[in-house]
Each structure stands twice: as C-alpha cells, then as structure tokens.
Amino acid sequence: MNTAMKDLYVSRTDRTSAIIARQDPVVYEGAAYADALAPGQVADYERNGFLMLENVFSDQEVKALLDEVGRMSADPSIVGLEEAITEPGSDAVRSIFRVHQLSDMLAQLARDPRLINVARQILGSEVYMHQSRANMKPGFKGKEFYWHSDFETWHVEDGMPRMRALSCSVLLTENNACNGPLMLLPGSHQHFISCQGRTPDNHYKRSLKQQEYGVPDPLSLQLLAEQGGIQAMTARPGSVVFFDCNTMHGSNGNISPWPRANVFMVYNSVENALAPPKYGLRPRPEHIAARGSFEPLAPLESALALG
C-alpha cells in the first residue's frame, strides 16, 4: 500500500480492538498562531487533553444563552427538525444540532474570541465549525453518554483525516457531581482506540440517542482509566471546557432534580477538511458534520456582549 494513503487510525473493521499511539501533535505551530492562553494553560491542555477555564462568561451572558437554548428547545419549528434529538423513550429534547446557524446569538458565540481564539491557538490555523449543538440533560430523565472518542467517529463516519480539531463546552447551568457532568480520561488523547464492528449506513440516527458502534472495549477503557484516572468537569455556569478531539469522555445519566445544559462548539482546522467517509459509508447530514464549506470563521473584534 502507498504509505501516503495508509490509514493511521484504522477502526471498525474485522480486526480486534487495539490501542494505537497518536501520530499527530496535540498543539500545533508552537501555540503561536493566537495568544488566548498562557503558556502554562497550553502545557496543561497538551498534557491532559483538556483544559477548564472558569468564569469565562458573566452571569448575565449565561442567562441570555440559557434563555436562548430554552427558547429553541420549546420552538416547534426547531423541535420538529432532524437537528433536534430526543431522549430514548421520551419526547424530552436531548440535543439540538447546528445551533450556530439556527440562532443569531449562538452564531455570534461561535465567533467570540474567548472561544475561537483558543481553538486557533491550539490548532495553529484558522478554523471552521465542524459541528455545533446544545446538549440538555433534563432532571430525573437525562440519559448517559457512554465513553467515546469523538475523533474515532469523525474519522470513520465523516472522513476527518487527522487529530486537528477540538471541542469546547460552555456550561450554562451548574455542572455538579449529581447531574451527569462531562467526565474525561486525562492523557487518553495520546492513544487511539480502534473499535470493533462494521458501521451500518445511517448509523447516526441511532447513535445520537445511544451509541452502538465506535464504542471502546472495556479493557482499553480500564487501561486508560488506570493510567490517568477520571476527572469530572464540575464547575459553575459560565465556565468553559476545551478538550482534544481524541480525548476519551462520557457522562452519567441525570437522576437528580437539577437539569444540565451546555453549548458545544467543535472547531476543526481549515487544513484538516473532511474527506469521504471510510468504507464507502454515506456522508452524515450537514448538521452533524459540515462539509458544504470549509471557509474559516472570522473572530469577532471583541467579546460578545450578552444580556
């Protein structure tokens, strides 16, 4: 096989599960492309695969964003779209995708320098929005998100070539130990977990409610957890978690009375544009994986004023 065409991150084939060493940088271009983070923060991100920044958004900004997400979750014209995902066995809204195009406020949030300049600095280039969504975990009935690496799915089902993307989660409610906070495995971003099972077409229709393919095997997860531990991202509203596309993460169900709401923005380098999906799979819809345009997002000149 031509070395240039070799897939460095093979997954979901007939072979068994495997742990593959990461072949890509975590921080690109010496973190010199933008200056949103201090050197120590960049080092923490590179070592752990994630970074928590507290008190990024004010209480007034959080209220405006939470009100907007609530409005969208109750808008029949949005809830009726394929972009709106409900909880398994319930009509409670679990996620709304493409929020940066469905909401003017969230379109501005996507370009807020407090978010996008962190992505530009870590990824070492201009960036575009691969995916955006609002995640809700209603009190008493919010279901879990099982352990997974986003890159594994984006590589196989979307054709993302390399590990040059990151997610940021803007916390709009208190994320505490009881309401199913994001959990990450420190250091797991340095290992790609090759998963078992061939992916059926239109898998996304089921995986957004409950993932069945691209799920890491228990032994690999145990090894990663024993190596780096598990860290829950508990913080007050207005905090932001940035995490590498290959960091293993998940969250428990929410049986507490306190709902959890976050807005996710997934930034991908313009130098890492999507190729065709693996194994002849049909591309997932645009609201799940943007491939209609890889034009960079222009950062706002100043932080967005909300509220």
C-alpha positions in Angstrom: 0.0 0.0 0.0 1.2 3.5 -0.7 2.4 4.9 2.6 0.8 8.3 1.9 -2.6 6.6 1.5 -2.2 4.4 4.6 -4.9 5.0 7.3 -3.0 5.7 10.5 -6.2 5.2 12.6 -8.0 2.1 11.4 -11.2 1.3 13.2 -14.4 -0.7 12.8 -13.1 -3.5 10.6 -12.9 -7.2 11.1 -9.9 -6.9 13.2 -10.0 -6.9 17.1 -9.8 -3.9 19.2 -6.4 -2.2 19.5 -4.6 0.7 21.2 -2.7 2.8 18.6 -0.2 5.6 19.6 -1.3 9.0 18.5 0.6 10.1 15.3 -0.4 13.8 15.4 0.6 16.8 17.5 -1.8 17.9 20.3 -0.7 21.6 20.0 0.2 22.9 16.5 2.6 25.6 15.3 4.1 26.1 18.8 0.8 27.6 20.0 1.9 30.9 18.4 -1.0 31.4 16.0 -3.1 33.2 18.6 -2.5 34.3 22.2 -5.6 33.5 24.1 -3.9 31.1 26.5 -0.9 31.5 28.8 2.0 29.0 28.3 1.1 27.1 31.4 -2.5 26.6 30.2 -1.3 25.4 26.8 1.0 22.9 28.7 -1.9 21.7 30.8 -4.0 21.1 27.7 -1.2 19.3 25.9 -0.5 17.0 28.9 -4.1 16.2 29.9 -6.0 16.6 26.6 -8.3 19.2 28.1 -8.5 22.5 29.9 -11.1 24.0 32.2 -11.4 27.8 32.2 -13.7 29.2 34.9 -15.8 32.3 34.9 -15.3 33.0 31.2 -18.9 34.3 30.8 -20.7 36.6 33.2 -24.0 35.7 34.9 -25.8 38.0 32.5 -24.3 36.3 29.5 -25.1 32.9 30.8 -28.7 33.8 31.5 -29.1 35.2 27.9 -27.6 32.0 26.4 -29.7 29.7 28.6 -32.8 31.6 27.7 -32.0 31.2 24.1 -31.4 27.5 24.4 -34.7 27.2 26.3 -36.5 29.1 23.6 -35.0 26.8 20.9 -36.0 23.7 22.9 -39.6 24.9 23.0 -39.9 26.2 19.4 -42.0 23.7 17.4 -40.3 24.8 14.2 -36.9 23.7 15.6 -38.0 20.7 17.7 -39.6 19.3 14.5 -36.3 19.4 12.6 -33.9 16.4 12.3 -31.5 18.6 14.1 -33.5 18.1 17.4 -32.7 14.8 19.1 -35.0 13.5 21.9 -34.1 11.2 24.8 -34.6 7.5 24.2 -38.2 6.6 25.2 -39.1 10.3 25.8 -40.0 13.4 24.0 -37.6 15.5 26.1 -35.0 17.3 23.9 -31.6 15.8 24.4 -29.6 17.8 21.8 -30.1 20.4 19.1 -27.5 20.4 16.4 -26.4 23.3 14.0 -27.3 25.9 16.7 -24.8 28.3 15.3 -26.9 28.5 12.2 -30.3 28.3 13.9 -29.7 31.1 16.3 -28.2 34.6 15.6 -27.0 34.7 19.3 -25.2 31.4 19.0 -23.7 32.3 15.7 -22.1 35.2 17.5 -21.0 32.9 20.3 -19.2 30.7 17.8 -17.0 33.6 16.8 -16.5 35.0 20.3 -12.7 35.5 20.8 -12.9 33.8 24.2 -13.7 30.6 22.3 -12.4 30.8 18.8 -9.0 32.2 19.6 -8.3 29.3 22.0 -9.1 26.9 19.1 -6.9 28.9 16.7 -4.0 29.0 19.1 -4.1 25.2 19.9 -4.8 24.1 16.3 -2.3 26.5 14.8 -4.6 27.7 11.9 -7.8 29.3 11.0 -10.8 27.1 12.0 -14.3 26.4 10.8 -17.3 24.9 12.6 -17.4 21.1 12.1 -20.4 20.7 14.4 -22.4 22.7 17.0 -25.0 21.6 19.4 -26.8 22.4 22.6 -26.8 19.4 25.0 -29.6 19.2 27.6 -29.8 16.6 30.3 -33.2 17.0 32.0 -33.6 16.4 35.7 -34.7 12.8 36.5 -34.6 11.5 32.9 -31.4 12.7 31.2 -29.7 9.6 29.8 -26.0 8.9 29.9 -23.4 9.4 27.1 -21.2 6.4 27.0 -17.4 6.6 26.8 -16.1 7.5 23.3 -13.5 9.5 21.4 -15.1 12.0 19.0 -12.3 11.6 16.6 -12.9 7.9 16.1 -16.4 8.7 14.9 -15.4 11.7 12.9 -12.6 9.8 11.2 -14.7 6.8 10.3 -18.1 8.3 9.6 -17.1 11.8 8.5 -13.7 11.3 6.9 -11.8 13.7 9.2 -8.2 12.9 8.3 -6.2 13.9 11.4 -6.5 14.8 15.0 -6.6 18.6 14.5 -9.9 19.5 16.0 -11.2 20.4 19.4 -14.5 20.8 21.3 -15.5 23.5 23.7 -18.4 23.1 26.2 -19.9 26.3 27.5 -21.6 25.5 30.8 -25.0 27.2 31.1 -26.0 25.5 34.3 -24.2 24.3 37.4 -22.4 21.1 36.5 -22.1 19.1 39.7 -21.4 15.6 40.8 -25.1 14.7 40.8 -26.4 15.9 37.4 -24.2 13.9 35.0 -21.2 16.2 34.3 -18.8 15.6 31.5 -16.1 13.1 32.5 -12.7 12.9 30.8 -9.8 10.5 31.0 -6.6 12.6 31.4 -3.9 11.6 28.9 -6.2 9.4 26.9 -5.8 11.7 23.9 -2.4 10.2 23.2 -4.0 6.8 22.4 -6.4 6.0 19.6 -8.7 3.1 20.5 -9.5 1.0 17.4 -13.1 -0.2 17.8 -14.8 -3.4 16.6 -17.8 -3.8 14.4 -18.7 -2.6 10.9 -20.8 0.5 10.8 -24.2 0.3 9.2 -25.5 3.2 6.9 -27.4 5.9 8.7 -25.9 4.8 12.0 -26.2 8.4 13.2 -29.9 8.1 13.6 -29.4 5.6 16.5 -26.0 6.7 17.7 -27.2 10.2 18.7 -29.6 8.6 21.1 -27.5 5.6 22.1 -24.1 4.7 20.6 -23.6 1.1 19.4 -20.6 1.4 17.1 -17.4 3.2 17.8 -17.6 2.2 21.4 -14.3 1.3 23.0 -13.8 -2.1 24.6 -13.8 -2.4 28.4 -10.2 -3.5 28.7 -8.9 -0.5 26.7 -11.0 1.8 28.9 -9.8 0.2 32.0 -6.2 0.7 31.0 -6.7 4.3 30.1 -8.5 5.0 33.4 -5.9 3.2 35.4 -3.2 5.2 33.7 -4.7 8.7 34.0 -7.7 8.4 36.2 -11.2 10.0 35.6 -11.8 13.7 36.0 -15.3 15.1 36.3 -15.8 18.7 34.9 -17.8 20.1 37.8 -18.0 23.9 37.7 -20.3 26.8 37.9 -22.2 28.3 34.9 -20.0 30.5 32.7 -17.1 28.1 32.7 -15.7 26.5 29.5 -14.1 23.1 29.0 -11.9 22.8 25.9 -10.9 19.2 25.0 -9.0 17.5 22.2 -10.9 15.6 19.6 -9.4 12.3 20.7 -9.8 12.7 24.5 -12.0 9.8 25.8 -15.1 11.2 27.5 -18.6 10.4 28.6 -21.2 11.3 31.2 -23.5 9.5 33.6 -27.3 9.8 33.5 -29.0 12.5 35.4 -31.4 11.2 38.1 -31.0 14.4 40.2 -33.8 17.1 40.0 -31.2 19.6 38.5 -31.1 19.9 34.7 -27.8 20.3 33.0 -27.4 22.4 29.8 -24.2 23.1 27.8 -23.5 24.5 24.4 -20.8 22.6 22.3 -18.8 24.1 19.6 -16.5 21.9 17.5 -13.7 23.7 15.8 -11.7 22.0 13.0 -8.6 23.3 11.3 -9.2 24.5 7.8 -6.1 22.4 6.9 -8.0 19.3 8.1 -11.1 19.4 5.9 -13.2 16.3 5.6 -12.5 13.6 3.0 -15.1 10.9 2.1 -16.2 8.7 5.0 -14.4 5.3 5.4 -15.6 2.0 3.9 -18.0 3.6 1.4 -20.3 5.0 4.1 -22.6 7.7 3.0 -21.8 11.1 4.5 -23.7 12.1 7.5 -26.1 15.1 7.2 -24.6 18.6 7.1 -25.9 19.4 10.6 -23.9 16.5 12.0 -20.7 17.0 10.0 -20.3 20.2 8.0 -18.7 19.6 4.6 -20.6 22.2 2.5 -18.0 24.9 3.2 -14.6 24.9 5.0 -14.3 28.7 5.0 -12.8 30.0 8.2 -14.9 31.7 10.8 -13.8 35.2 11.4 -13.3 36.1 15.1 -15.3 38.9 16.5 -13.3 42.0 17.2 -14.3 42.0 20.8 -16.1 39.7 23.2 -19.8 39.3 22.6 -22.0 41.4 24.9 -25.0 39.4 26.0 -27.7 40.2 28.5 
